Amino acid sequence: LQQYRVPATFFACSQALERTPEIAAAIREGVVSGQNDVCAHGLRWERHQTMSRDAERRAIHGAYDSLTHQTGMPPAGWYCRYAPTQNTRELLVEHGGFLYDSDAYNDELPYWTIIGNNQHLVVPYTQLTNDTKFFRGGISTGQQFFDFLKESFDMLYEEGTTQPKMMSVGLH
């Protein structure tokens, strides 16, 4: 990504970055240069569905503060590790520091939703163009993954001549 100056959004678990300062430093370097941004991927690997509203609020604030400290810039977005709760979006809007969340699989394009009296941006996440296909057995080689991504891009590029399109690629 650095070699070709490809911008990236890093979905980062704050506790994982605390434990790997060299990765945090590399992300920070890209954030400072304006090449990268960060989407908070939780305080740690935990299920928000098991949390009380106040515990989830503390986890969101903790992840935000930690990632801001580690990367030099607040995370732009939020994505729960194991899916959001009925409170997550409301808590993100209440926090006020997030531009969007990616806790949706229901569309291919970003969209606005109303939370309370506020507009809130949702940037859907996809499992389609995601390297989790390796884990699930749908793809077994890098070339197969590349071919799938290229075919997806080519289709979206062609369709994009008449309507907006977006492609995200999840790499773990």
C-alpha positions in Angstrom: 0.0 0.0 0.0 2.8 2.4 0.8 4.8 1.6 -2.3 1.9 2.4 -4.6 0.5 5.1 -2.3 -2.9 3.4 -2.1 -5.1 5.0 0.6 -6.5 2.6 3.1 -8.8 2.6 6.1 -7.5 0.4 8.9 -10.2 -1.2 11.0 -8.3 -1.3 14.2 -9.0 -2.9 17.6 -7.5 -0.5 20.1 -6.1 -3.1 22.5 -4.4 -5.0 19.6 -2.6 -1.8 18.6 -1.6 -1.1 22.2 0.1 -4.5 22.2 1.8 -4.0 18.8 3.3 -0.5 18.9 5.2 -1.0 15.6 1.9 -1.6 13.8 0.4 1.5 15.5 3.4 3.5 14.4 3.0 2.4 10.8 -0.7 3.3 10.8 0.1 6.6 12.4 2.7 7.4 9.7 0.0 6.9 7.0 -2.6 8.8 9.0 -0.3 11.8 9.5 0.6 11.9 5.8 -3.1 11.8 4.9 -2.8 8.5 3.1 -4.7 6.4 5.7 -7.6 6.7 8.2 -8.8 4.6 11.0 -12.1 3.0 11.7 -12.5 1.8 15.3 -13.0 -1.9 15.4 -13.7 -2.1 19.1 -11.8 -1.8 22.4 -10.9 -5.5 22.3 -12.4 -8.6 20.7 -15.7 -8.7 22.6 -19.3 -9.1 21.8 -21.2 -5.9 22.4 -24.4 -8.0 22.5 -23.5 -9.1 26.0 -22.9 -5.6 27.3 -25.1 -3.3 29.1 -25.7 0.1 27.5 -23.3 1.8 29.8 -20.6 -0.9 29.3 -21.0 -0.5 25.5 -20.7 3.3 25.9 -17.5 2.9 27.9 -16.1 0.5 25.3 -16.8 2.9 22.5 -15.2 5.8 24.4 -12.2 3.7 25.4 -11.6 2.6 21.8 -11.9 6.1 20.5 -9.6 7.6 23.1 -7.0 4.9 22.7 -6.9 4.9 18.9 -6.7 8.7 18.9 -3.7 8.5 21.2 -2.0 5.7 19.2 -2.6 7.0 15.7 -2.5 10.8 16.2 -6.0 11.3 14.8 -9.5 10.2 16.0 -11.0 7.2 14.2 -13.4 8.4 11.5 -15.7 5.4 11.8 -16.9 2.5 13.9 -17.3 -1.2 13.1 -18.3 -3.8 15.8 -16.3 -7.0 15.8 -19.3 -9.2 16.2 -22.2 -7.0 15.0 -23.8 -4.0 16.7 -26.5 -3.9 19.4 -29.7 -2.0 19.2 -27.9 0.8 21.1 -24.7 1.0 19.1 -25.7 3.7 16.5 -27.4 5.8 19.2 -24.2 5.6 21.3 -22.0 6.6 18.4 -24.2 9.6 17.6 -24.3 10.5 21.3 -20.4 10.3 21.4 -20.3 12.8 18.5 -16.8 12.0 17.3 -17.5 9.4 14.5 -18.3 10.4 10.9 -19.9 7.0 10.1 -20.3 3.4 11.1 -19.9 0.3 8.9 -22.2 -2.0 10.9 -24.3 -2.8 7.9 -24.3 -5.4 5.2 -27.6 -4.3 3.6 -26.4 -2.2 0.7 -23.4 -1.5 -1.6 -23.4 2.3 -1.3 -23.2 4.6 1.7 -26.5 6.0 2.9 -27.8 8.4 5.6 -30.1 7.3 8.4 -31.7 9.3 11.2 -30.7 8.6 14.8 -32.8 10.7 17.1 -32.7 14.1 15.5 -29.3 13.6 13.8 -28.3 12.4 10.4 -25.8 9.5 10.6 -23.8 8.1 7.7 -23.6 4.3 7.2 -20.8 3.0 5.0 -21.8 -0.7 4.5 -19.1 -3.4 4.9 -19.1 -6.4 2.6 -18.1 -10.0 3.0 -18.1 -10.4 -0.8 -14.7 -8.9 -1.6 -13.1 -9.9 1.6 -10.3 -12.3 2.3 -12.4 -14.1 4.8 -13.3 -16.2 1.7 -10.0 -18.0 2.4 -11.2 -18.9 5.9 -14.6 -20.1 4.6 -13.1 -22.3 1.9 -14.5 -20.3 -1.1 -11.0 -19.3 -2.3 -7.8 -21.1 -1.8 -5.1 -19.2 -3.7 -4.0 -15.6 -4.1 -4.6 -15.7 -7.8 -8.2 -16.8 -7.3 -8.7 -13.9 -4.9 -7.1 -11.5 -7.4 -9.2 -12.8 -10.3 -12.4 -12.4 -8.2 -11.4 -8.8 -7.1 -10.6 -7.9 -10.7 -13.8 -9.3 -12.1 -15.8 -7.5 -9.4 -13.9 -4.2 -10.1 -14.5 -4.5 -13.8 -18.2 -5.1 -13.4 -18.6 -2.2 -10.9 -16.5 0.1 -13.2 -18.7 -0.7 -16.1 -21.9 -0.2 -14.1 -20.4 3.0 -12.7 -20.8 4.8 -16.0 -24.5 5.1 -15.3 -24.8 5.0 -11.5 -22.5 5.4 -8.5 -20.6 2.3 -7.3 -18.3 1.5 -4.4 -15.9 -1.3 -3.8 -14.3 -2.1 -0.5 -11.8 -4.9 -0.1 -11.3 -6.5 3.4 -7.8 -7.7 4.0 -6.9 -9.2 7.4 
